[in-house]
Amino acid sequence: MVEQVKKLLDKKLKSVEELEKLRKSILNNQDTSRITVSVCGGTGCRASGAEAVVEAFAEEIEKRELQVKIDFKETGCHGFCERGPVVVIGPKKIFYQHVQSEDVPEIINETVLQGKVVKRLLYTDPATSEEITYESDVPFYNRQTRLILGANGEIDPTDIEQYIAAGGYSALSKALFQMNPDKIVNEITQSGLRGRGGGGFPTGRKWQSCRTSEGDIKYVLCNADEGDPGAYQDRSILEGNPHSVIEGMIIGAYAIGAHRGYIYVRNEYPLAVEHARIALDQAIDYGFLGENILGSGFDFKVTINKGGGAFVCGESSALIASLEGKIGEPKSKYVHMSEKGLWDKPSLLNNVKTWANVPLIINKGAEWYSKIGTAGSKGTMIFSLVGKINNSGLVEVPMGITLREMIYDIGGGIPNGKKFKAVQTGGPSGGCIPEEFLDTPVDFDELTKLGSMMGSGGMIIMDEDTCMVDVARYFINFLKGESCGKCVPCREGLAKMSDILNRITHGEGKPEDLDTMMDLAEILSAGALCALGRTAANPVISTLKYFKDEYMAHINDKKCPAGVCRELIQYNIDPEKCTGCGLCARACSMNAISGEKKEPHVINQNVCIKCGVCYDSCKFGAVIKQ
Amino acid sequence: MTKYWISGEKSVEITEAEDNNTVSFTINDKNVVVSDGQTILEAVQRMPGIGDIPALCYHPAVRPYGACRLCTVEVSEDGGKSYKFVASCLYPVKEGMIVKTNTEKVRKLRKGIIELLLARCPNTKIIKELAQEYGVEKPRFSVGDQDCILCGLCVRACQEIIGKSAISLVNRGIYKEVAAPFYAYELGEGCIGCGDCAFVCPTGAITMGENGKPVLPRVKIPYAEIGAMMSGEKLSTSKG
């Protein structure tokens, strides 16, 4: 009896035939007449209330016994975080934005049951003021090529069968049974895939050297220690489609001959950790992990390791030190990881996005993949578009798209009619690119030429109200705390650079400071131990290169042209425009503003802390920032 | 036939390497043959007179660490077409490589690093000497008053030689420091009082206390104490 129950509960797939049989039966059992309702459960949408929406749907569906009619799922990140919570109603994918739990009964009544569109929840294109009904017509989406992120909105990440139904693990069965390790490595090499974590090293070459390294024990590692301010694409993939990463890792392990794998993920990503864990458990149940995978004789196990939140642990050698239980400090890479990595064994470390690309390449072939992108950078890249931009969110575009297309066509331009000033790419050690280079195609090499880098795909848009000296100060400050502190150039150099930038933004800069900073930048790039230190001066170098006049204004004129650096600005009231309404005086927490009713008010500069509340509260534009 | 540099002012002719386990390359335009499996710094230190590489975080008794970066040299592996900076304490010797230990670029980099070290530790003898040698007069930066350069030699000696790990580097970035467990002011039972840490310390930042145990360079108020000060509570590790 027990044996029989065990057998019934045993979902382990023992061959490709069993996998295909399962896939067929899932697809056959799908009731296509059911209407799919997918609510984005990504972090961005959750922050704007998606969990309440999910709950409201679940309650409403149960209350009205609509389970047979509605195929309801909470999916991973859809990408359009600006408009969250996002709800998409299939099969035609009606796109609702800013949905709140109160809207749920109406959506069910109107859209699901009667096929009518709830107009007030539709997206309106700010450019044309046109209401857009379907997801595929939204400009944010229709300019993208969502090869990796596309599945995020389709499947429930906690249900492996949905991934299988969408064609999941077919790349694995192809790799295991129709290809040999050499052929797999060759396919990855031919595809032209480059590491998506920042370095842009050719993935195939990394795999090849790991494959040929001698050793019985090898490791496959997934770097999910995403720490760049404003970047969350690895998080979203791991949250929304963890199986694609796991499938990639199994293929990689088979190709290099590894039997153990680790996912190093930030502890600050609880949902990513949870979904990865569920996915691993399910993959074991279905026989994609463990012993004798799909009857191939190949064994592979994956363990999750939670990082403690140090930015530097995203650096490969620091990540390995952390995995080994040591202090997360980088080591020199004079001996490559493919020879001596984790516990001195050959190790293959790839970023989440790189792993997620692998099943795609195996399934569709290197030839197909290498047609996407530019000569030196193939495939798509996922960027997180954040900062002063209308459509912030995750976008996936083919390599080679221009910055302008990304910012204006997909990103919808700069809010409030402000002027674009710069885009910061590549995380804290990337650089700021000014407007004159907006038509540059985005790929690994072009961004490097501009003194920035691709990095992990962060893209922070800045408008005219951003002070570039302050931006450099922010990033250097971030890096000075997040450097591991091991080598002198990085620890001491960044601290001194931060001192100088602080002085400049406080109006105490000296003309020779700029040369001193360039000297420090040279010491960092030539002398630092790891890539974090060697690139850490990029924010300073690039802002000095493109925005030197702003530095000069801070140093010579003691002015902040963008009006950001508090010590260098002053708020005054224009007596011509002031109506004496007293709004600013009431808003001022320091009681620094005085004046008779209906008479022009005055700011007492000795008391003013320059918080800017008066500036924001004045309805007549009478408060001037100088 | 090539002349190879062995040590001091001597050079000899070697027709054939004595066994296969050797590597021949050039250091400062001199041909050398050394046994394989060592780093550039080790090779240079074993051949007096061939070049002088400063190093503060290196000690032959413990594994190289690569933190002070003073031992940076220029290396070419393509016959002199291109050079790169490497930390010689970690970089393995390789057949046919060209090493230059004292080029203008190298001296400039070292000078910059020494300026940073002098700003951190303006009163430390060895750093003042280096500053003089490399022509650093006064750092252009804000100046501190520490002795510890965080080379980690004390920590490594305690771990690798003694096997006690009684002290550790804690925190990261500018907050990094050498500390005893739980930021105790005095070292506990983990420390056997051998004095290894004080012995290897290149700057004299660790001294031996009256109780026979080392006194660590106190850099900042530990976080735990800040918490205690805020809550008004007294920690067991607090002084007095």
Boltz contact constraints between the chains, C-beta under 6 A:
constraints:
  - contact:
      token1: [A, 332]
      token2: [B, 66]
      max_distance: 6.0
  - contact:
      token1: [A, 332]
      token2: [B, 90]
      max_distance: 6.0
  - contact:
      token1: [A, 334]
      token2: [B, 90]
      max_distance: 6.0
  - contact:
      token1: [A, 334]
      token2: [B, 91]
      max_distance: 6.0
  - contact:
      token1: [A, 480]
      token2: [B, 173]
      max_distance: 6.0
  - contact:
      token1: [A, 480]
      token2: [B, 174]
      max_distance: 6.0
  - contact:
      token1: [A, 481]
      token2: [B, 173]
      max_distance: 6.0
  - contact:
      token1: [A, 482]
      token2: [B, 173]
      max_distance: 6.0
  - contact:
      token1: [A, 483]
      token2: [B, 173]
      max_distance: 6.0
  - contact:
      token1: [A, 484]
      token2: [B, 172]
      max_distance: 6.0
  - contact:
      token1: [A, 485]
      token2: [B, 172]
      max_distance: 6.0
  - contact:
      token1: [A, 485]
      token2: [B, 173]
      max_distance: 6.0
  - contact:
      token1: [A, 485]
      token2: [B, 176]
      max_distance: 6.0
  - contact:
      token1: [A, 486]
      token2: [B, 67]
      max_distance: 6.0
  - contact:
      token1: [A, 487]
      token2: [B, 67]
      max_distance: 6.0
  - contact:
      token1: [A, 487]
      token2: [B, 69]
      max_distance: 6.0
  - contact:
      token1: [A, 488]
      token2: [B, 68]
      max_distance: 6.0
  - contact:
      token1: [A, 488]
      token2: [B, 69]
      max_distance: 6.0
  - contact:
      token1: [A, 488]
      token2: [B, 113]
      max_distance: 6.0
  - contact:
      token1: [A, 488]
      token2: [B, 116]
      max_distance: 6.0
  - contact:
      token1: [A, 489]
      token2: [B, 69]
      max_distance: 6.0
  - contact:
      token1: [A, 492]
      token2: [B, 116]
      max_distance: 6.0
  - contact:
      token1: [A, 492]
      token2: [B, 120]
      max_distance: 6.0
  - contact:
      token1: [A, 493]
      token2: [B, 116]
      max_distance: 6.0
  - contact:
      token1: [A, 495]
      token2: [B, 174]
      max_distance: 6.0
  - contact:
      token1: [A, 496]
      token2: [B, 141]
      max_distance: 6.0
  - contact:
      token1: [A, 499]
      token2: [B, 142]
      max_distance: 6.0
  - contact:
      token1: [A, 516]
      token2: [B, 140]
      max_distance: 6.0
  - contact:
      token1: [A, 523]
      token2: [B, 112]
      max_distance: 6.0
  - contact:
      token1: [A, 526]
      token2: [B, 85]
      max_distance: 6.0
  - contact:
      token1: [A, 526]
      token2: [B, 109]
      max_distance: 6.0
  - contact:
      token1: [A, 527]
      token2: [B, 69]
      max_distance: 6.0
  - contact:
      token1: [A, 527]
      token2: [B, 72]
      max_distance: 6.0
  - contact:
      token1: [A, 527]
      token2: [B, 109]
      max_distance: 6.0
  - contact:
      token1: [A, 529]
      token2: [B, 66]
      max_distance: 6.0
